[in-house]
Amino acid sequence: MIFDDSDKKNFEKPIELDLDLVDPNSDLNTNLKIGNLLFGKLGETEVFELIKNSGLIQKLNDRNFFNINFSIEYLSDLDNRIFLKTREGEILVHIRLKFADFFIKKISENRKMIYIDWLLTQNVSLKTEKYKKKLFKGQEYPGLNVFKEITILIFMIHKKLQSYGVFNIPEYFHDAILFQKEFRFVDYEKEAYFKKLQIQFKNFTIRELSNLIHESKIFFKSNGKQFLWNHGEMLSSMNEFIYESIFDENYKNQYKKFFETEFEIKE
């Protein structure tokens, strides 16, 4: 299955997802690779041009990272990693993408989709204790503030591969925050809770709110039950049929209902 091999550090395989890999027996670790091509279609020179056109290299230069080493790791024809590293080999950007046919339950059809298995950016020049206090869960270094450029890059790849959509499964609440401008949770309940938490606790920083959620300090006001961060897909699709089929009127109506939920903090 697609989650059997992941770069996510603390990922537990979801019990139910709205997107399923079509062939559950597909081995994403197969040694069969289609040359030095990203998913058998894009050469390294072309991928690096996309990276430059996204503005990512310029942003890294702006942060005093020059002579950047670029490489693609071909785990299989369905599973590739993209790395940008310093001259010393320290990772600045690590993106793991999987490209395969997925069965979309909402429409009962298969479509080629890109799954963002892992996305890491880190400013390895900030190594002091001062910065360690400001890290989010899962971070070893502060980020590089290049998410906009990485999003542009992934959507460029999405267009080149002619996929029907891009999705990810955020490991943490603060990960989902990064994606929320272009992505929505496929599950209306998750999307409603995600948005409501931000509005209800708008006086908290993202770091503070994320810590409260992942330290199990947020509860439902109506019944006193603990709010748990459950994994779910966040999807972005430029395909009108896919988008309108998933985020339909029922989705909107159910979203409104769950958005009325109130939360409280218990230390």
C-alpha positions, 0 to 999 in steps of 0.5 A: 500500500502507498503508506507502507513506505513513507518519509513521514516520521510519526505516521500511522496508516489511516483506517479509512481514506477517500482515495485508495491506490488502485492496485494495493499490491503495487510495490512502490519500492521496486527496482524497476526505474525508467532511466533518470526521468521523474516518473518516467516523463521529466528529465533532470534538466527539465525538473531543475528548470521548473525549480528555477522557474518556481523561484525556489533557487532565487529564494534560497540564494536570498537566504545565503545558500549558493552553489546548491546541489540538486538531485532526484532519487528514483525509488521506483517509477511511481515513487521519487524524491527531489533534493536540494542540498548545500555544498556540504550535503546538508538537506535544504529541501526534500520533496517525496512524491508518488504518482499513481492511479487512485480510486476516488470513492466519491465518483467511483472512478480511477484517476492519476494523482500526485501524492505529496508523501513528504515535504521538508524545508530547513534553514540549516544555518540556524542551529543555535538554542535560540531557534530550537525553542521556536521549532514546531513538532517534527522540526530539527531546524526552522523552515525556509519560508519557501512554501509558496515556491514549492507549491508552484513547483508541485503544480508545475509538475502536476501540469506536466504529468497531466494528473487530475489532482494533488493531495497530501495527508498532513501529519500535524495541524501546522502542516495543514496550515501550510496547505490550506490556501490551495488545498481542502480536506476531502472530509467535510468534518475535518475541514470544518473542525480545522477552520473552526479551531483557527477562528475560535482560537485566533488569539493563539499563534499557530505554534501555540494552537498546534501544540495544544492540539497535539498535546491533547488539550483541546476538547469538544465543549458539548460532550467534554470529549478530547479532540483528536487530530485524525489524518485525512487527505487535503486535495487540490484539483484543477479538474472541474469535474473532480473538484465539483464532484468532491466539494459538492452541495452536500459537502458544503451543507455538512461543512456548515453543520460541523463548523458550528462545533465549539471547543474548549481548552483543558490544561 
